Amino acid sequence: MKGSNDLIELGLIKYFDYPKPVELIKILLNSIIENNDIVLDFFSGSATTAHAVMQLNSEDGGNRKFI
């Protein structure tokens, strides 16, 4: 439900059937990657992983990148 609410706020809900919540992806990424890692997003549909990476970088000054 949180993923859907995020997309409703952005006006993108009609384009994605099963959005993932950014907060969940942030928790997962924060537990497995370092501040300078590169994250490969295999399912780059709604850019949730990219959004999570950028938020983590802004929160802790990291230099993570995403593809």
C-alpha positions, 0 to 999 in steps of 0.5 A: 500500500505504501508503494501505491501511495508514493506513486499517487503523490507523484501522479504515476499510479496508473502506469505501475501495477505493483509498486514497491515502497521506497522505504523497504528498498532503502532498508534492504540496500542499507543492509547490503551495500557500502557508501560507494557501491553501484546498484544494478536495478534489474526491474527499472520500471518505476525507478524505486531503486534509483529513488532509494539510492538517491535518498540514502546518499542524501541522508548519509553523504554516500556516493552510491550509484545505480544502473 
